[in-house]
Amino acid sequence: MASQRALLPRSAPAASGVSSRSIAALLDRLEAAPIECHSLMVVRRGHVVAEGWWAPYSAERPHVLYSLTKSFTSVAVGLAIADGLLSLDDRVVDVLPGHVPDGITEQARRITVHHLLSMTAGHPTDSLADAWELEPDDLVKGFLRLPFAVPEGTRHTYDNSTTLLLARMVEAVTGRGLDDFLDDRLFRPMGVDHAEWDRVKSGAVFGFHGLHLTTEAVAAFGELLLRGGVWDGQQLVPRAWVELATGRHIDCEPFEDGTEQADFSCGYGYQFWMSRHGYHGHGAFGQQCVVVPSHDLVVAVTAEGEAQALFDALWDCLLPGLDQPGSDQCDEQLAERLRRLSLSPVPGSASPVPGSAGAPGSVSAVLDASTDGSALPDGTTVTVDSTDGGWLVRFESLFDVEVGHGGWRESSPLGGPVVAAGAWQGGTFVADLYVITTPHRVRLVVDGESGRASATWSTVPLTGPRLELHLRSPLMTRPDVA
């Protein structure tokens, strides 16, 4: 892929008051934690002091942010308010009158922009699935029809629907799609020319998830917030809105019951989480934009795993290394380590072990989808054909994927990229298929002896398990994220 223009200046860690040893300790901690990092960028005093991508992930490729998207929608709301088109007290029923069902409660009529931003509408749980079930063709109507558990403004409940409503309200008052509005007012002025969006069936963007950006664009967004909405001398976002959105508005409880979530228990702003240090925009599986104003620090991460482990590592390893002495030698050692970051390709040989059931040229099997997290339909015929330096894997009537041996091979069978590596382990062919614009991968296992195969997600995407859906660009689905 073509390289993108740098958005942020670079410096050695020591020149920006960061000990390389602290970043190395952070890497050590992350490698031992229950989180698989895909990228990391540390920005101190406005300069990138450390950056790395675990191959096959790479710097130039946009990555889905999941709910970190919500923080960008918050900025869009702030811009519409600054333009005089919207206010915190505006009610959903007034801004979106064509989406108001008959017979709604008085509380539903009172829901305002403030309640949506702070996720304090009063529903007992995330309303998305129930709202969709009530109104398959209009999620706004479904949201307004649902019963409330507490009065508006009194309790925070993490609720994806609130952000979808905000996106539709911004579009209603600006007359533009949320993506076009943010391109014009935020991304293009920042120099970000590679924002991509997943969409609902109508073609509208989700608003609460589905934005794809490079790691550096996420870090630049954090730096914009840290500087009070100023970018390259231009006030892109009003300082007052940045302070309001990233300030604490309501107490909150961890959105995962029974888990220790210290950095999700500090309060909630306007589509931002408060942290033990600073605040952050958060996306499922570890997509993070962490801003720590007191230390002039921004950290951007893409990953697959539990986000709290990342925060624990940041506070324990990185913060103690700020404003500590460093050395050129340590900086060079860290830079070399960051250049060599890689996930491990599947180990094994280029051909089946002699005497095993697998044939060196081609093997076929039938997919068993009985296991949890299956990525493909039951009964799909899977054929593995040898090619130069790898294999061509055919999923009958669906698509073909290229797989490398000892390295990664990329293909775009349905328009979206997948990067894969595999090997023979005895008479079994094993491959990892990375849906490289997401945190997720599929482990393919083809047993040459039994003639059975499986294709299982490492973590099932929130937009559903069918692999074909995630190999299309842009991803288009109904808004049914759980």
N, C-alpha and C positions, 0 to 999 in steps of 0.2 A: 504493500500500500504506500501511497505517496506520503512523505513526512509532512506534518503540520507545522506551521509557524509557532515558535515558542511564545507562550503567553506570559511567562514569568522569567525574570533573570535568574542566573545560577551563581552560586558561590560555594567554596569549600566550607565544610561544617565549621571549622575553627574560625573562619573569617566572619561568621554570623553568630558566634558565641555558642556553638553546639559541640559537645564532645563526640567524636566519632565512635568512641567506645560505648557511649550510651545508645547510639543507633545500632551498633553491633549487638549489644545486649538485648535491645528490642527485637531484632531479628531472631536471636537465639530463643527468646521467650515465645515469639509467635510460632516458630517452628515446632516448639514443644506443646503448644496450646491446641485445644480442639477447634482450630480455625485454619483453613487452608487459604493463605493469602495469595492473591493474584496480582496485586499492585500496591505500591506504597509510595507516597510522596510527602516529604516533610519540608515545610516552608517556615523559615525563621527570618524575621525582620524584612519580609518581602522578597526573600531569595530562596530558591529551591536549594536545599543543602543535601538532600538525599532523595533518590528516586530509583525505583527498580520494578521490574515486571518479571513474574515467574513464567518462563516459557511453558506453553505456547502463547500466553497472553503477551501483549506488546503495547508500546506507548501510543501508537497512532490509531489504535482501534477503539471506537466508542463501545461502552459497556452499559448494560441496563442498570439503572440506579434503584429500581423498585421504589420504595416509598420515600427515598431521598428526593424524588420528584416533587413531593409535597412542598418542600421548602422553596422550590422555584415557583410553584403556583402561588405561594404566599407573597413572593416578590411581585408577581403579576397583579395580585389584589392591591398591594401597596401602590403600584404605579397607577392603577385605575382610580384609587382614592386621591392620589396626588393630582390627577387630571380633573378632579371634580365630578367624575362619572359615577362614583360609588362612595358609600360611607359605612362605617362600622355599624351604624344603627339601621341600615337598610335591611328590610325583611325579604326573605326568600319569596314570599307570596306576592310582593310588589314588583320585584325585579324579574321574576319568572312567572307571570300570571297565567300563561298558557299551559303551565305544568302543575297547576293546583287542582287536586281532585275535589269532588263534592264531599261535604260532610266532615272535613278535617277538624281536629280539636283546636281549641283556642291556643294551646301551647304551640302547636304546629304553626299557627298563624304568627306567633311571636318570634320565631327563630330568625336571628339576624346574622349578618356577616361575622360579627364578633363571636357568636356562639359556634358558628362553623369553623372559624379559624382556631379557636381554642378547644374544639371538640367537646363542647359542653351543651349540646342540644338536649340531652336528657335521656337518650336511649340507653337501655341496660347493657347492651353489648354492641359490637360492630354490626351495623345495620345492613351491610352491603348484600349479603345473601338473601336475607328476608325481604329487603326492598325489591330486589330483582325478581324474587318469586311472586311478590304481589303485583308488580307492574313490569313485565318482561320488556315492554317497549318504551318505558319512561321511568328511569331510576329516581328522578326527582319526585315524581308522584308517589312512588313506592316509599321513599324516605318520609314524606309528609303524612302518609297513611299509617305508619307504624305507631304503636303505643309507646308512651314515655314512662320511664320508671321514676324519675326525679324532676323537679323543676329545672328549667333551662338556666344555665349559668352557675349551677351549684356543684356539679361533679364532672370530672374529665373521664370520658370513655373513648378509647382509641377507635376511630370510626372512619373507614375509608370513604364512605359516602359523602361525608362533609366536604371533602376536597373536590370530589367530582362536582358537587353543587357549586362550589366556589369557581371552578373552571367554567361552568356553564354561565354563571353570573357575570364573570369577566367578559365572556364572549358576547353576552346579551348587551352589555352597556358600551362595549367598544366596537361592536359590529365586526369583530375579527376573530379568527381562530386563536386559541391560546398559544399555539406554536408560532403562528405568524407574529402575534403581538410580542412575544418574548424574543423572537429573532430580531425584530426591529428595535426594541427598546433595551435589550440586554445583551444578547449573544453577539450580534454583529458589531456593536460598539466595543465589545471586549475583544473582538478578533476571533470569536468561536464560530467557525463555519461548518461544524460537523455535528450539530445537535440533531438527533434522530428520535422519533417517537413511535411507540406502539399505539394502536388505535382500536376503538370499539367499531362495531359493524357499520355504523353510520359514517365512519371516517374521522370522527372527532377524536382528539387525544383523551386519554383517561383523566389526566390531571393529578390523580393520586398515585400513579405509578406509570412506568413505561418510557420515561426519558432516558436516552442513551447519550452519554458524554465520555470523552477521554478522561483519564485520571487527572491530567493537568488542567482540564477545564473545570473539574470539580474543585481542585485546589485553588484555581483562580477565583471561583465563586466564593470560596471561603475567605480569600484575601480581600475580595470586594467588600464582603460583610465586615471584616476586621477593620477596614479603612473607612467605615461609615458610609458605604455606597459609592465611594469615589473610585474611578478607574482612569488612569492616565490623565489625571487632572480634571476629569469630567464627572459631575455628580449624576451618575446613572440612576441611582435609587436614593430617594430622600433619606438623609441621616435619621430623621425622626422615625421613619418607618423601620429602618434597620434596628434601631434601639427598641422600638415597640414590639416588633416581631420576634426578636431574640431575647426578650425579657420574659420573666416568669409571670404567667397570668392565673394559673390554677395548680393546686396540688394534683399529683397523679399517683397511680399505682402501677407497678410493672405490668406490661401487657402480656406477660407469660406467667400464669399462676404457678406458684410453688418454686420459683427460681430466684436466685439472688441476682438482682438487676440494679445494682447501686446507681448506675448512670442513666437509669430510666425511672428513677424514683425521686428526682430532684425538682420536679415541676415541669410544666409544659407552657410554651409560648404560643405563637401563632404559626403552627406547623413546624416548630423547632422544639427539640428536647433540651432541657437544662441538664448540665453535667456537674460532676463534682468540681470540675475546673472548666469554666466557660460553658459552651453550648454546642449542639451538633444537629445536623440533619442526618436522618437514619433511614437506610433501606434494608429490607429483609436479607438475611444471610451474611450481613457484614459490610454493606455498602455505606461508607461513612464520609462525612465532611465535618471534621472536628475543628472548632475555633476556640482558642484560649487567649482572649485579649490580654490578660494579665502577664502573659509570657511572649506576646507578639508571635504567636505560633498558630499554624494551620497544618492539619494532617489530613490527607485524602487516602482512602483505602477502598479497594474492591476485593471481595473475598467470598468464601463459602464457609459458613460456620456461625458460631455464637458471637455476637458483637461484644458482649460484656468482657470476654477474654481479651479483646483488643484494648478496651479502655483500661483494664487492669494493667496490661503490659505498658501502655503509654504512661500512665501515672507512676508506675514502679520503676521503669527503665529510662524513659526519655526525659521526663521532667528533671530528675536529679542531675542530668548531664547538661542542662542549660546554664550558660554563663560559667562553664568550667573550662580550664585550659585544655587545648588540643595540640596536635602536632601534624605537620605535613605528612609524615610517614603513616600515621593512623588514618588520615584522610584518604591517602592513596590505597591503603589496604581495604578500607570500607568501599571505595569506589570500585575496586576490582571484585569484591564480593557481590556488590549490587549488579555488576555486569553479568555475573555468572549465575544469577538466580534462575532456577528451573524446577518445574514439576518433573517427576520421574516418569519417562516412558515405560510402558509395560515391559517387564523383563522377559527374556526368552529367546528362542532361535528363529531363524528365517524360514525354517521348514519343520515339519513334524519329526519327532524322534523316530529313527528307523525302527520298524516293527510295530509302530502305533497305528491306529485306525485312520488317521488323517492322511490324505493323499497330498503330495507336494504341489500338484498343479491346481486342484480344485476340490472343494468339499461343500456339501449342502446339508442343511438341517432345517427343522421346523421349529418355529419359535413357540415357547411355552410362556404364556403371559399370566400364569397363576400366581406368581410372586408379587408382593407389594411393590409398587413403583415401576411397573413395566412400562416401557416407552413405546411399545409397538403392539399391534393387534395379535391376539392368539392365532396360531396357525400360519403366520407369515413365513414363507420360505426364504431362508437366508443362504446365500451362496458366496463363498470366499474364493476368489480367483487370484493366483499369483501374478504380480506385475514386477517390473524392474524396480527393485528397492522397496517393495511393499506389496499391497494387495488392493484389489477392487472388491468391495463388499456390496452385493446386490440384495436389496430388500424387495422381493417380488411385488410388482405392480405399484411400488411406492417411490423409491429413489435408490440411487447408487452413491456410495461414499468411498473416497480414496483413503487408504490407511498406510502410513509409513512404518518402516522397521528401524528402530534405533533413533528415530527422529520423527518430526511432525510433518504431515501432509495435509494440505487444505483443499477443500472442494466446496462448491455451492450448489448442491443438487436441486434445491427448490428456490434459489435466490438468496438465501441466507447462508453464511459461512459455517462450516464445521471443520475442526482441525483434529486429526486422529493419528494415533500410533498404536501398534499392536505387536504381537509375537505369538509363536507357537510355544506352548508349555506341554511337552509330551505330545499327546494326540488331540489337544484342545487349543483352539485358537481364541486368544483374548485380546480385546482392543478397547481403548478408551476413546470415545467420541465426544470431544469438547464442543458444546454449543458456545462458541468462543465470545459471543457478544453478551453472554450471561454467566452467572457463577456455576452453571450446571454442566455435568457430563453424564454420558451413558456408558456403562460397562457392558460390552458385548462379549458373550461367552458362547462359542460354537464347539460342541462336543462331537468330534468326528466319529467316535465309537457308538454313541447312543443315537446320533442323528437328531439331537435336541439342542436348542439354542435358547438363550435368554438375553434380554436387553433391559437393564435396570438403571434407573436414575440414581446418582449419588445423593441428590436431594431433589424431590419432585418440584418443578417450577410451580409458582403460585397460579399461573394461568393454565395449568392442566398438564397431564402426563403425556399427551400424544406428541411424539417427536416431530411429526410432520408439521404441526402448527408452529414449532419453534425454528424450523428451517426455512420459513417463509419471511420475506422482508417487504414491507413492514409486517410485524405480527398484527393480525386483526382478529379480535374475539369479542364476545360479549363481556361486559364488566363484571366478571364473577370471581375476582380475586378473593380468596378466603381471608 
